[in-house]
Amino acid sequence: MRRVYATTFAIVTALSLASVSAQQTPAQQPPAQQPAGGQRMGGMDAARKVPGGGISAPGWKGKVDAAEVSAGGALNDSKFELKGSEITISTGPASIYWNPADAQTGDYTVSATFTEPKYMSSNSHPHPYGVFIGGNKLDTDQASLLYCTAYGNGTYIIRGFGPATFSPSTGRRPVANDAVHKAAGTGEPVTQEIKMSVKGSRVSCSINGTEVASLDKGELVGAGKLDSVEGIAGIRVAHNVDVKVTNFKVAKQ
């Protein structure tokens, strides 16, 4: 009889331990890395919906990333407002903004000063913002462009949209550069001056007065990449970002 009781006790104990183990929280895993460019993958880091969204700036247009549209994002989920010469942007979905009057050919530059009044005010990790060149067919699903954007943690990324995304300089992940300013901490202000230039056979990006990348046009234009480095210049902001833009200029070189 004692042997039966011992066996029964062992079985009950094993079942109890299995039940407890199944209910325990799995061992903590390292956090998933954020995809380059502030773009979302799967259900991670959903874009918010900004109250009173839309574009309040004569002549300006916008477009939400295709991945954001697939996730239910819309242009009116973000807010783009022009007052005087200052643009205030609060994004839900990652988006581009442009004025068709800023289309350029030949040699030209696009530049602007971006300020996060409160670094990471609407997100849990750094998201980028900057300018783009070579915008073509922006109102269609065949849009192409090349952007250079900075993060408030001292990194930047250069990325192209064509039939597929491509990263001709930085690769798929942002890279560190001493020229890119770092916020003192979450909630602190950080400012970046970003300029892209098309000159001769080269396309360059400068951040805070330092050239961080120089690319040959041949690397950027062609099948699966840009239609051309000529086209509309504008602004690129990742999802869930609050940023002010001043001194936005598009000019012939």
N, C-alpha and C positions, 0 to 999 in steps of 0.2 A: 504493500500500500504506500509505503514511504517513497518507493521508486516512482509510482504513478504521480504522487503529489509533486515530486521534484521535476518530473518531465513536464507536467502541466504548468508549473511555475516558470520554467525556462521558456516555454512557448509564449505564455502571456507577456513575459518580460521582453522577448524579442519583438513581439508585435507592438508593444508600447514604444520601444525605442525607435522602431521604423516609423511609427506615426509622428513622433516628436521630430525626427529627422526630416520628414517630408514637409513639416510646417515651418521649419527654421528658414530664415532668410539666407539665400545662397551667399557664399563668400564674396566679399566686395571685389568687383572687377574694376580695372582702370577705366576712367571715363573715355567714351568714344571720342575720337578726334573730329573736330569740325572740318567739313570739306572746305577746300580752298574757295576764296571769293565770297565767303559768307553764304553760299548756296546750301539749301537743305537737302538731305538725303533721307528717304523714307519718312517716318513720322517724327524725326528729331527736330526739336527747336521750332515749333510752329510759328508762322508769322501772325502777328496781332492784326486787329482791325482798328485803325485810328479814327476816333470820332470826328465828324465833320470833314472827312477825307475828300480828295479831289484836287484838281489843279486850279489855282487862282493866280494866273500869270498870263497876260495877253500874249498870244503867239506860241506858247509852250505846249508841248505834247509829252505823253509818257507811254511807257509800255512795261508790263510786268513780265518777268522771266517765265519761260514756258513751263519750267518745273513748278513754279509757284501757281500758275494757272491750273495745272493738273491737280494741285493740292487744294484748289478752291479759291485761290487768291485773285483779287481784282484791283484795278488801278485806283478805284475810289476807296480802297482799304488803306491807302497812304495819303498824306497831305503835303502838297507842294504849294508854297505861298510866296509871292514876290511883293515886297514892300520897299519902294524906292529902289535901291541897288542891292538890297539884301534878300537872299532867298532862304526861307526856312523850310526844312524838309523833315518830316517824321514818317518813316516808312513802316508799313506793315510788310507786304511782300517786297522782295528785291526787285528793283526797277531801274530803268534808264529814263532820262528826261532830256528833251532837246527842243530847240526852236529851228524850224526849217530854214529860217533866214541865215543860219550859221553854217550852211553848206559851203565847202571850200574846195579849191583845186590848187595844184602846184604846191609851193612851200607855205606852211602856215603853222600857227601855234594855238593851243587852247590852254587856258590857265585859270586857276581859281584858288581862293583860300578857304579851307574847310575848318570849322571849329565845332568840336563837341563840347557844349557848355558843361555837361556832366558825363564824363567818360563812362560808357556801358550803362547809360541811364535806363535802357529798355531791353537789355539782354544780359546774359550771364557770362559772356565771353566776348572778346573783341570782334567787331564786324567792320568791314572797310567801306571807303567812299573815295571818289576821285573823279577823273575826267576820261572821256573816250574820244577817239578819232575814227575816221573812215566809216562813219555810219551810212549804210546803204539799205534800201528796202525796209526801213525801220517799221513801217506800218504793216508789214507782212510777216508770214512765218518763214521767210527766206532772209531775214535780217542778218547783217554782218557788221561787226565793229570790233575795235581793240581798245581795252581800257587799262589804265594804270591807277591803282587804288592803294591807300595807306590805312594801316591799323594804328590805333592809339597805344599799341604795345611795342612800337619800334620796328614793325615789319611791313612789307608791301607785297603786292602781287600784280603781275601783268597777265592779262588773259584776253583771248579772242573768242568772239561768237561768230560762227559761220554755220555750215551744215551741222557741225559738231563744235564743242568747245575745244580750245587748244591753248597751251601755255608756252609761248616761244622763248621765254627768258627765265622765269622763276620756277617753272615746273608747276605741279598741281598744288603745292603748298606754299604759303607765304614765306618769304625769306627775310632775315634781319638785315638792317643797314643802319649805320650810325646816323645817317642823315634824317631818318624818320624819327619824329619826336615821340617821346613816351609820356603818357599821363602819370602824374605823381601817385595816382591811386584811383580806385573806383569813385565816381562822383566828382572828380577833379577835372578842370578844363584841359583840353589839348588841341593844338592847332597845327595844321599841315598846309603848306603851299605846294600845289601840285601843277606841273606843266608837262604837256606832251607836244612834241614838235615833229613836223614832217619837213625835211630839208634834203633836197637832192635824192640820193638813194637810201637815206637813213631815216629811221623813226626813233625818237628818244623820249625818255621820261626823266624829269627832274623833280626831286622832292626837297623842299626847303633850300633851294639853290644849288643842290648837288645832283649831277646826272647819275642816276642809279642804273640805267640801262640804255643801250644803243643797239638797234636792230637793223638789219638790212631788209629792204622792202621785199626782196626775193624770198625771205623766210616767212613773210606774212600773207602774201597774195598768191592765190591759186586754188586748186581743187581742195575742197574741205576746209578752206581758210577764208580770208577776206576777198570780197569782190575787188576792192581797191583801198588804198590808204587815203584817197580823196573821198570826200563826202561830208556828211554832217558831223560836227563836233558837239559834245554835250556832257552831261553829268551822269555818273553811275553811283548808286547807293545800294548797299546790301540790305537785307531785311532787318527790321526791328532796330532802326538807328534814328537818333535825333541829332541833326547837324544843321549848322548855319553856314551858308555859302556867300562869300563876298568877293568882289573883284573878279567876277567871271568875265573872261574876255576871249574872243576868237578873233585872230588877226593874221593878216598876211605877213610873211617874213620879208 
